């Protein structure tokens, strides 16, 4: 693939994926609407390195309402990273999640068919599995948040267009991405900022929730591999190889930053998953996916990045 459209390119993962594509010799057309989920200047900073290179072109547009035909002209493939993310706000801002995650996806797949793209890589989430995401891709999907519901609906929408109209699509389900540029509303970012400021950290629940976090560079590499050799119609879990609890993650960060954490507990958040453990055998076999950065190393790298950014 030589010309790849990446939606949500100014976001945390989208910007890393675009950089990996450029490094691999692809031309990238990046799309983003700068929906004010978090400050625009954070997203602009994510794009700084890409904008400096000749193989990247950017278009600010909204998938829900703008004309997509011109930006898809000549595209070989699409990686659909754009979404309204995060669990808590999906309970109170459902219209945004419905339009960004479902309506926008429907308009994009229609445009992809019209443009005759050869590949459509749809990015989904472990949240579609529900309370415990610990099996493989054949496990039941029972999301417990409006966010998870809209992401599963988007998957089904892509599948309907694949089965009915021949959309050349495949799906990646990301598990808890972390690392440099992590969104400011995400847990590890919040923990690091609180530790650097000597503020209390609020843990929702007992802190024994566990995740097989995926380092962002590993997620980007898996996404490029899926673009290049993933099986059309397949679904792949993309996750790290080691589990870590919230309590353990805070201990790692506090030790690395040389501070004593101050912990406060709040009630569990509605829709929060208890345990995720990515079963990635399918991605290993088909994509050659193998996580290279574990949770301790990745947490230290993210903490160093946030500390440098503040400096």
DOGUMI-571109 format. One line per 3 residues: number of its first residue (from 1); their letters; for each residue x, y, z of N, C-alpha, C. Coordinates in steps of 0.1 Angstrom, whole numbers, padded with zeros to 4 digits. Example, Ala and Ser with C-alpha at 12.3 -4.5 7.8 and 13.67 -1.06 7.14 Angstrom:
% DOGUMI-571109
1	as	0132:-0057:0078:0123:-0045:0078:0132:-0033:0078 ~ 0128:-0022:0071:0137:-0011:0071:0129:0000:0079
//
This chain:
% DOGUMI-571109
1	xxx	0009:-0012:0000:0000:0000:0000:0009:0012:0000 ~ 0006:0022:-0008:0014:0034:-0009:0008:0046:-0004 ~ -0006:0047:-0005:-0013:0059:0000:-0023:0055:0010
4	xxx	-0021:0058:0022:-0030:0053:0033:-0036:0065:0040 ~ -0050:0064:0042:-0057:0074:0049:-0058:0070:0064 ~ -0055:0078:0073:-0056:0075:0087:-0065:0085:0093
7	xxx	-0077:0080:0098:-0086:0089:0105:-0082:0090:0120 ~ -0086:0101:0126:-0082:0103:0140:-0067:0105:0141 ~ -0060:0110:0131:-0046:0110:0130:-0039:0119:0141
10	xxx	-0046:0129:0146:-0040:0138:0156:-0042:0132:0171 ~ -0048:0120:0172:-0050:0114:0185:-0037:0107:0189 ~ -0038:0101:0201:-0028:0094:0208:-0022:0082:0199
13	xxx	-0031:0073:0195:-0026:0061:0187:-0025:0065:0173 ~ -0035:0073:0168:-0034:0076:0153:-0022:0083:0149 ~ -0016:0092:0157:-0004:0098:0153:0008:0089:0153
16	xxx	0008:0079:0162:0019:0069:0162:0018:0060:0150 ~ 0005:0056:0147:0003:0047:0135:0008:0055:0122 ~ 0004:0067:0121:0008:0075:0109:0024:0076:0108
19	xxx	0030:0078:0120:0045:0079:0119:0051:0065:0115 ~ 0045:0054:0120:0050:0041:0116:0048:0038:0101 ~ 0037:0043:0096:0035:0041:0082:0045:0049:0073
22	xxx	0047:0062:0077:0057:0070:0070:0071:0064:0071 ~ 0074:0059:0083:0087:0052:0084:0089:0040:0075 ~ 0077:0034:0073:0077:0022:0064:0076:0024:0049
25	xxx	0076:0037:0046:0076:0041:0031:0062:0044:0026 ~ 0052:0045:0034:0039:0048:0029:0037:0064:0029 ~ 0028:0068:0020:0023:0082:0020:0011:0082:0029
28	xxx	0009:0092:0037:-0002:0092:0047:-0010:0104:0045 ~ -0023:0102:0043:-0033:0113:0044:-0040:0113:0057 ~ -0038:0122:0066:-0044:0122:0079:-0056:0131:0080
31	xxx	-0066:0125:0087:-0079:0133:0089:-0082:0134:0104 ~ -0086:0145:0108:-0090:0147:0122:-0100:0159:0123 ~ -0109:0158:0132:-0119:0169:0134:-0116:0178:0146
34	xxx	-0106:0174:0154:-0103:0181:0166:-0115:0183:0175 ~ -0123:0173:0176:-0135:0173:0185:-0129:0176:0199 ~ -0135:0186:0206:-0128:0190:0219:-0130:0181:0231
37	xxx	-0126:0168:0229:-0126:0159:0240:-0115:0162:0250 ~ -0104:0167:0244:-0093:0173:0253:-0087:0184:0244 ~ -0078:0192:0250:-0074:0204:0243:-0067:0202:0230
40	xxx	-0071:0211:0220:-0066:0210:0207:-0050:0211:0206 ~ -0044:0219:0215:-0030:0221:0214:-0023:0207:0217 ~ -0029:0199:0225:-0023:0185:0227:-0022:0177:0214
43	xxx	-0033:0178:0207:-0034:0170:0194:-0025:0177:0184 ~ -0024:0190:0184:-0015:0197:0174:0000:0192:0177 ~ 0003:0191:0190:0017:0187:0193:0019:0172:0188
46	xxx	0009:0164:0188:0010:0150:0183:0014:0150:0168 ~ 0010:0160:0161:0012:0161:0147:0025:0167:0143 ~ 0032:0173:0152:0043:0182:0149:0053:0175:0140
49	xxx	0057:0163:0144:0067:0155:0136:0062:0151:0123 ~ 0050:0147:0122:0044:0144:0109:0044:0155:0099 ~ 0039:0167:0104:0038:0179:0095:0052:0183:0089
52	xxx	0062:0179:0096:0076:0184:0091:0081:0175:0080 ~ 0074:0164:0076:0079:0155:0066:0071:0157:0053 ~ 0077:0152:0042:0070:0154:0029:0060:0143:0026
55	xxx	0059:0132:0033:0050:0121:0030:0037:0122:0038 ~ 0034:0133:0044:0022:0134:0052:0014:0146:0047 ~ 0001:0144:0045:-0008:0155:0042:-0019:0155:0052
58	xxx	-0024:0166:0056:-0034:0167:0067:-0046:0174:0062 ~ -0058:0169:0066:-0071:0176:0063:-0079:0176:0075 ~ -0083:0188:0079:-0092:0189:0091:-0107:0188:0086
61	xxx	-0113:0177:0089:-0127:0175:0085:-0134:0166:0095 ~ -0147:0166:0095:-0156:0158:0104:-0162:0147:0095 ~ -0159:0134:0099:-0164:0123:0092:-0180:0123:0092
64	xxx	-0186:0129:0101:-0200:0128:0102:-0208:0137:0092 ~ -0201:0147:0087:-0208:0157:0078:-0201:0162:0066 ~ -0187:0161:0066:-0180:0167:0055:-0179:0157:0043
67	xxx	-0176:0163:0031:-0174:0155:0019:-0161:0147:0020 ~ -0162:0134:0019:-0150:0126:0021:-0144:0122:0007 ~ -0152:0124:-0004:-0147:0119:-0017:-0133:0125:-0021
70	xxx	-0131:0138:-0019:-0118:0144:-0024:-0106:0138:-0016 ~ -0107:0136:-0003:-0096:0131:0005:-0093:0116:0003 ~ -0103:0109:-0002:-0101:0095:-0004:-0097:0092:-0019
73	xxx	-0097:0102:-0027:-0093:0100:-0041:-0079:0095:-0042 ~ -0077:0084:-0048:-0064:0078:-0050:-0059:0070:-0038 ~ -0067:0068:-0028:-0062:0061:-0016:-0062:0046:-0018
76	xxx	-0052:0039:-0014:-0051:0025:-0014:-0058:0018:-0002 ~ -0057:0025:0009:-0062:0018:0021:-0067:0029:0031 ~ -0074:0025:0041:-0079:0033:0052:-0076:0026:0065
79	xxx	-0071:0033:0075:-0070:0028:0089:-0079:0038:0097 ~ -0090:0032:0102:-0100:0040:0109:-0098:0040:0124 ~ -0090:0050:0128:-0087:0051:0142:-0097:0061:0149
82	xxx	-0103:0069:0142:-0111:0080:0148:-0123:0074:0156 ~ -0125:0079:0168:-0136:0075:0177:-0137:0084:0188 ~ -0149:0084:0194:-0151:0091:0207:-0147:0080:0218
85	xxx	-0137:0083:0225:-0131:0072:0234:-0135:0075:0248 ~ -0132:0066:0257:-0134:0068:0271:-0147:0063:0276 ~ -0147:0056:0288:-0160:0050:0293:-0169:0060:0300
88	xxx	-0163:0068:0310:-0173:0076:0319:-0182:0085:0311 ~ -0176:0093:0302:-0184:0103:0295:-0195:0097:0286 ~ -0193:0084:0282:-0203:0078:0273:-0217:0076:0280
91	xxx	-0217:0077:0293:-0230:0076:0300:-0238:0089:0299 ~ -0230:0100:0298:-0237:0113:0298:-0237:0121:0285 ~ -0229:0116:0276:-0228:0123:0263:-0230:0113:0251
94	xxx	-0241:0105:0253:-0243:0094:0244:-0244:0099:0229 ~ -0250:0110:0226:-0252:0115:0213:-0238:0116:0206 ~ -0228:0121:0213:-0215:0122:0207:-0209:0109:0203
97	xxx	-0211:0099:0212:-0205:0086:0210:-0213:0079:0199 ~ -0226:0081:0198:-0234:0075:0187:-0229:0080:0174 ~ -0228:0093:0173:-0225:0099:0160:-0211:0097:0156
100	xxx	-0201:0098:0165:-0187:0097:0162:-0183:0082:0159 ~ -0189:0073:0167:-0185:0059:0166:-0193:0051:0156 ~ -0206:0055:0153:-0214:0047:0144:-0217:0055:0132
103	xxx	-0223:0066:0133:-0226:0074:0121:-0214:0077:0112 ~ -0203:0082:0119:-0191:0085:0112:-0185:0073:0104 ~ -0186:0061:0111:-0181:0049:0105:-0189:0045:0093
106	xxx	-0203:0047:0093:-0211:0044:0082:-0208:0053:0070 ~ -0206:0066:0072:-0203:0075:0061:-0189:0071:0055 ~ -0180:0067:0064:-0166:0064:0059:-0166:0051:0051
109	xxx	-0174:0041:0055:-0174:0029:0047:-0181:0031:0034 ~ -0191:0039:0034:-0197:0042:0021:-0187:0049:0011 ~ -0180:0058:0017:-0170:0065:0009:-0158:0056:0005
112	xxx	-0155:0047:0013:-0144:0037:0010:-0148:0028:-0001 ~ -0161:0024:-0002:-0166:0016:-0013:-0165:0024:-0026 ~ -0170:0036:-0025:-0170:0045:-0037:-0156:0047:-0042
115	xxx	-0146:0048:-0033:-0132:0050:-0037:-0125:0037:-0041 ~ -0131:0026:-0039:-0125:0013:-0043:-0112:0010:-0036 ~ -0112:0014:-0023:-0099:0011:-0015:-0097:-0004:-0014
118	xxx	-0084:-0008:-0013:-0081:-0022:-0013:-0081:-0028:0001 ~ -0080:-0019:0011:-0080:-0024:0025:-0087:-0014:0034 ~ -0095:-0019:0044:-0101:-0010:0054:-0098:-0017:0067
121	xxx	-0089:-0011:0075:-0086:-0016:0088:-0094:-0008:0099 ~ -0103:-0015:0105:-0112:-0009:0115:-0107:-0011:0129 ~ -0105:-0001:0136:-0099:-0002:0150:-0111:-0002:0160
124	xxx	-0111:-0013:0168:-0121:-0015:0178:-0114:-0016:0191 ~ -0120:-0022:0201:-0115:-0022:0215:-0119:-0034:0223 ~ -0111:-0037:0233:-0115:-0049:0242:-0127:-0046:0249
127	xxx	-0132:-0034:0250:-0144:-0031:0257:-0156:-0038:0251 ~ -0155:-0042:0239:-0167:-0050:0233:-0169:-0063:0240 ~ -0159:-0068:0247:-0161:-0081:0254:-0169:-0080:0267
130	xxx	-0168:-0069:0273:-0176:-0067:0286:-0167:-0067:0298 ~ -0173:-0072:0309:-0167:-0071:0322:-0153:-0077:0323 ~ -0151:-0089:0317:-0138:-0096:0317:-0135:-0099:0303
133	xxx	-0124:-0093:0298:-0120:-0096:0284:-0107:-0104:0285 ~ -0109:-0118:0286:-0098:-0127:0289:-0097:-0138:0279 ~ -0106:-0139:0269:-0105:-0150:0260:-0100:-0145:0246
136	xxx	-0102:-0154:0236:-0098:-0150:0223:-0109:-0143:0215 ~ -0107:-0141:0202:-0116:-0133:0194:-0130:-0140:0192 ~ -0131:-0153:0196:-0144:-0160:0194:-0153:-0159:0206
139	xxx	-0148:-0152:0217:-0156:-0151:0229:-0168:-0142:0228 ~ -0177:-0143:0237:-0189:-0135:0236:-0186:-0120:0238 ~ -0194:-0112:0231:-0193:-0097:0232:-0205:-0092:0239
142	xxx	-0202:-0087:0252:-0213:-0082:0260:-0208:-0069:0267 ~ -0207:-0058:0259:-0202:-0046:0265:-0211:-0041:0276 ~ -0204:-0034:0286:-0211:-0029:0298:-0211:-0014:0299
145	xxx	-0208:-0007:0288:-0208:0007:0288:-0213:0012:0274 ~ -0219:0024:0273:-0223:0029:0261:-0212:0030:0251 ~ -0200:0033:0255:-0188:0033:0247:-0186:0020:0240
148	xxx	-0186:0009:0248:-0184:-0004:0243:-0196:-0008:0233 ~ -0208:-0004:0236:-0219:-0007:0228:-0217:-0001:0214 ~ -0213:0012:0214:-0212:0019:0201:-0200:0013:0193
151	xxx	-0189:0009:0200:-0178:0003:0192:-0182:-0010:0187 ~ -0190:-0018:0194:-0194:-0031:0189:-0204:-0029:0177 ~ -0212:-0019:0178:-0221:-0015:0167:-0213:-0012:0154
154	xxx	-0203:-0004:0156:-0194:-0001:0145:-0188:-0013:0138 ~ -0183:-0022:0147:-0178:-0035:0141:-0189:-0042:0133 ~ -0201:-0043:0138:-0211:-0050:0131:-0215:-0042:0118
157	xxx	-0214:-0029:0118:-0217:-0021:0106:-0206:-0024:0095 ~ -0193:-0024:0099:-0183:-0028:0090:-0185:-0042:0085 ~ -0189:-0051:0093:-0191:-0065:0089:-0203:-0066:0079
160	xxx	-0213:-0058:0081:-0225:-0058:0072:-0221:-0053:0058 ~ -0213:-0043:0058:-0208:-0038:0045:-0198:-0047:0038 ~ -0190:-0055:0047:-0181:-0065:0041:-0189:-0076:0035
163	xxx	-0199:-0081:0042:-0206:-0093:0037:-0216:-0090:0026 ~ -0222:-0077:0026:-0232:-0074:0016:-0226:-0067:0004 ~ -0216:-0058:0006:-0211:-0050:-0005:-0196:-0053:-0008
166	xxx	-0190:-0062:-0001:-0176:-0066:-0004:-0166:-0056:0001 ~ -0169:-0049:0012:-0159:-0040:0018:-0147:-0048:0022 ~ -0135:-0045:0018:-0123:-0053:0021:-0118:-0050:0035
169	xxx	-0125:-0054:0045:-0122:-0050:0059:-0117:-0061:0068 ~ -0110:-0056:0078:-0106:-0064:0090:-0107:-0056:0102 ~ -0107:-0062:0114:-0109:-0055:0126:-0098:-0058:0136
172	xxx	-0093:-0047:0143:-0083:-0049:0154:-0090:-0045:0167 ~ -0089:-0053:0177:-0094:-0049:0190:-0082:-0046:0199 ~ -0080:-0033:0202:-0069:-0028:0210:-0072:-0031:0225
175	xxx	-0062:-0034:0232:-0063:-0036:0247:-0055:-0025:0254 ~ -0061:-0016:0260:-0055:-0006:0270:-0042:-0001:0265 ~ -0042:0008:0255:-0030:0014:0250:-0024:0024:0260
178	xxx	-0010:0024:0261:-0004:0034:0270:0010:0037:0263 ~ 0016:0047:0269:0029:0052:0264:0029:0067:0261 ~ 0040:0072:0256:0041:0086:0253:0029:0091:0244
181	xxx	0023:0103:0248:0012:0110:0241:-0001:0104:0246 ~ -0001:0095:0256:-0014:0090:0261:-0024:0102:0264 ~ -0036:0100:0261:-0046:0110:0263:-0046:0115:0277
184	xxx	-0048:0128:0279:-0047:0134:0293:-0058:0129:0302 ~ -0069:0123:0297:-0080:0117:0306:-0077:0103:0310 ~ -0067:0096:0304:-0065:0082:0307:-0057:0080:0320
187	xxx	-0059:0068:0326:-0054:0066:0340:-0040:0068:0342 ~ -0031:0063:0334:-0017:0064:0337:-0012:0078:0336 ~ -0018:0086:0326:-0014:0100:0325:-0018:0107:0337
190	xxx	-0030:0105:0342:-0035:0111:0354:-0027:0108:0366 ~ -0023:0095:0367:-0014:0091:0379:-0001:0098:0379 ~ 0005:0099:0367:0018:0105:0366:0017:0120:0369
193	xxx	0007:0127:0364:0006:0141:0367:0004:0143:0382 ~ -0004:0135:0388:-0006:0136:0402:0007:0134:0410 ~ 0014:0124:0406:0027:0121:0413:0037:0132:0412
196	xxx	0037:0138:0400:0047:0149:0398:0043:0162:0405 ~ 0030:0163:0408:0025:0175:0415:0023:0172:0430 ~ 0026:0160:0434:0023:0156:0448:0009:0158:0452
199	xxx	0000:0154:0443:-0014:0154:0446:-0019:0140:0448 ~ -0031:0138:0455:-0036:0125:0457:-0040:0118:0444 ~ -0039:0105:0444:-0044:0097:0432:-0057:0091:0437
202	xxx	-0067:0092:0429:-0080:0086:0432:-0080:0072:0424 ~ -0082:0062:0432:-0084:0048:0426:-0098:0045:0427 ~ -0105:0042:0416:-0119:0038:0416:-0120:0023:0419
205	xxx	-0125:0019:0430:-0125:0005:0434:-0113:0002:0443 ~ -0110:-0011:0443:-0099:-0016:0452:-0085:-0015:0445 ~ -0084:-0012:0432:-0071:-0011:0426:-0066:-0024:0421
208	xxx	-0073:-0035:0423:-0069:-0048:0418:-0074:-0051:0404 ~ -0080:-0042:0398:-0084:-0043:0384:-0071:-0046:0376 ~ -0071:-0055:0366:-0059:-0058:0359:-0060:-0056:0344
211	xxx	-0049:-0053:0338:-0049:-0051:0323:-0037:-0057:0317 ~ -0038:-0062:0305:-0026:-0065:0297:-0024:-0053:0288 ~ -0018:-0042:0293:-0016:-0030:0286:-0008:-0032:0273
214	xxx	-0011:-0024:0263:-0003:-0025:0251:0004:-0012:0248 ~ 0018:-0013:0248:0026:-0002:0245:0023:0004:0231 ~ 0022:0017:0230:0017:0023:0218:0025:0020:0206
217	xxx	0038:0018:0207:0046:0015:0195:0043:0001:0191 ~ 0040:-0008:0200:0036:-0022:0196:0023:-0022:0189 ~ 0013:-0014:0194:0000:-0013:0188:0001:-0007:0173
220	xxx	0010:0003:0172:0012:0008:0158:0018:-0002:0149 ~ 0028:-0009:0154:0035:-0020:0145:0025:-0030:0141 ~ 0016:-0034:0151:0006:-0044:0147:-0004:-0039:0137
223	xxx	-0007:-0026:0138:-0017:-0020:0129:-0011:-0020:0115 ~ 0001:-0016:0114:0008:-0016:0100:0009:-0030:0095 ~ 0012:-0040:0103:0012:-0054:0099:-0001:-0059:0094
226	xxx	-0012:-0055:0101:-0025:-0058:0097:-0029:-0052:0083 ~ -0025:-0040:0081:-0027:-0033:0068:-0020:-0041:0057 ~ -0008:-0046:0060:0000:-0052:0049:-0003:-0066:0047
229	xxx	-0007:-0074:0058:-0009:-0088:0056:-0020:-0094:0064 ~ -0028:-0086:0070:-0040:-0092:0077:-0050:-0098:0068 ~ -0057:-0109:0073:-0067:-0115:0065:-0080:-0107:0065
232	xxx	-0085:-0105:0053:-0097:-0098:0052:-0109:-0106:0058 ~ -0117:-0099:0066:-0127:-0105:0074:-0123:-0110:0088 ~ -0111:-0109:0091:-0106:-0114:0104:-0107:-0104:0114
235	xxx	-0107:-0108:0127:-0107:-0100:0139:-0094:-0104:0147 ~ -0086:-0094:0151:-0074:-0097:0158:-0074:-0089:0171 ~ -0071:-0096:0182:-0068:-0090:0195:-0054:-0084:0194
238	xxx	-0052:-0072:0199:-0039:-0066:0199:-0036:-0061:0214 ~ -0028:-0069:0221:-0026:-0066:0235:-0012:-0070:0240 ~ -0008:-0064:0251:0005:-0067:0257:0005:-0081:0263
241	xxx	0017:-0086:0266:0019:-0100:0271:0018:-0102:0286 ~ 0018:-0091:0293:0019:-0092:0308:0007:-0084:0314 ~ 0001:-0090:0325:-0009:-0083:0332:-0003:-0075:0343
244	xxx	-0010:-0064:0346:-0006:-0055:0358:-0018:-0049:0364 ~ -0019:-0048:0377:-0030:-0042:0384:-0028:-0027:0385 ~ -0039:-0020:0388:-0037:-0005:0390:-0028:-0002:0402
247	xxx	-0029:-0010:0412:-0020:-0008:0424:-0006:-0010:0420 ~ -0003:-0020:0412:0011:-0023:0408:0016:-0012:0399 ~ 0008:-0007:0390:0012:0003:0381:0016:0016:0389
250	xxx	0008:0020:0398:0011:0032:0406:0024:0030:0414 ~ 0026:0018:0419:0039:0015:0427:0051:0016:0417 ~ 0050:0011:0405:0061:0013:0395:0064:0027:0392
253	xxx	0053:0035:0390:0055:0049:0386:0061:0057:0398 ~ 0056:0054:0410:0061:0062:0421:0075:0059:0424 ~ 0079:0046:0423:0093:0043:0425:0102:0050:0414
256	xxx	0098:0049:0402:0106:0055:0391:0107:0070:0393 ~ 0096:0077:0397:0097:0091:0399:0102:0096:0412 ~ 0105:0086:0421:0111:0089:0434:0102:0097:0443
259	xxx	0089:0093:0443:0079:0100:0452:0071:0090:0459 ~ 0064:0094:0470:0055:0086:0478:0041:0089:0473 ~ 0034:0079:0468:0020:0081:0463:0011:0084:0475
262	xxx	0001:0093:0472:-0010:0095:0482:-0022:0090:0476 ~ -0028:0080:0481:-0039:0072:0475:-0052:0076:0482 ~ -0063:0078:0474:-0076:0080:0478:-0085:0070:0470
265	xxx	-0095:0064:0476:-0104:0055:0469:-0117:0060:0467 ~ -0123:0058:0455:-0136:0061:0452:-0144:0049:0448 ~ -0157:0050:0445:-0165:0038:0441:-0161:0034:0427
268	xxx	-0162:0021:0424:-0160:0016:0411:-0168:0024:0400 ~ -0162:0027:0389:-0168:0034:0378:-0178:0025:0371 ~ -0189:0030:0367:-0199:0022:0360:-0193:0019:0346
271	xxx	-0194:0006:0342:-0189:0002:0329:-0174:-0001:0329 ~ -0167:0000:0340:-0153:-0003:0340:-0151:-0018:0340 ~ -0141:-0023:0332:-0138:-0037:0331:-0130:-0041:0344
274	xxx	-0133:-0053:0348:-0125:-0058:0360:-0112:-0064:0356 ~ -0112:-0072:0346:-0099:-0078:0341:-0099:-0079:0326 ~ -0087:-0075:0320:-0085:-0078:0306:-0072:-0086:0305
277	xxx	-0072:-0096:0296:-0060:-0103:0293:-0061:-0107:0279 ~ -0053:-0101:0271:-0054:-0103:0256:-0048:-0116:0252 ~ -0057:-0124:0246:-0052:-0136:0239:-0049:-0133:0225
280	xxx	-0036:-0133:0221:-0032:-0127:0208:-0026:-0138:0199 ~ -0030:-0151:0201:-0024:-0161:0193:-0027:-0159:0178 ~ -0039:-0154:0175:-0043:-0152:0161:-0034:-0141:0154
283	xxx	-0032:-0130:0162:-0023:-0119:0157:-0009:-0124:0156 ~ -0004:-0132:0165:0010:-0137:0164:0011:-0146:0151 ~ 0002:-0154:0149:0003:-0163:0137:0002:-0156:0124
286	xxx	-0008:-0147:0123:-0011:-0141:0110:-0002:-0128:0107 ~ 0001:-0121:0118:0007:-0108:0116:0022:-0108:0121 ~ 0026:-0118:0128:0039:-0118:0134:0039:-0109:0146
289	xxx	0028:-0106:0152:0027:-0097:0163:0033:-0103:0176 ~ 0043:-0096:0182:0049:-0100:0195:0052:-0087:0202 ~ 0045:-0084:0214:0048:-0072:0221:0063:-0072:0225
292	xxx	0069:-0060:0224:0083:-0058:0227:0086:-0050:0240 ~ 0075:-0043:0244:0077:-0035:0256:0067:-0039:0267 ~ 0072:-0043:0278:0064:-0047:0289:0059:-0036:0297
295	xxx	0050:-0039:0307:0043:-0028:0314:0053:-0019:0323 ~ 0063:-0025:0329:0072:-0017:0337:0080:-0008:0329 ~ 0086:-0013:0318:0094:-0005:0309:0086:0006:0303
298	xxx	0074:0002:0298:0065:0012:0292:0060:0023:0301 ~ 0057:0019:0313:0053:0030:0323:0064:0039:0326 ~ 0076:0034:0327:0088:0043:0329:0090:0052:0317
301	xxx	0088:0047:0305:0090:0055:0293:0079:0066:0293 ~ 0067:0063:0296:0056:0073:0296:0059:0083:0307 ~ 0063:0079:0318:0066:0089:0329:0077:0098:0325
304	xxx	0087:0093:0319:0098:0102:0314:0093:0112:0303 ~ 0085:0107:0294:0079:0116:0284:0071:0127:0290 ~ 0063:0124:0300:0054:0134:0306:0063:0144:0314
307	xxx	0073:0139:0320:0082:0148:0328:0090:0157:0319 ~ 0095:0152:0307:0102:0161:0298:0092:0171:0292 ~ 0080:0167:0289:0070:0176:0283:0068:0188:0293
310	xx	0066:0185:0305:0064:0196:0315:0076:0205:0316 ~ 0088:0199:0315:0100:0207:0316:0102:0217:0304
//
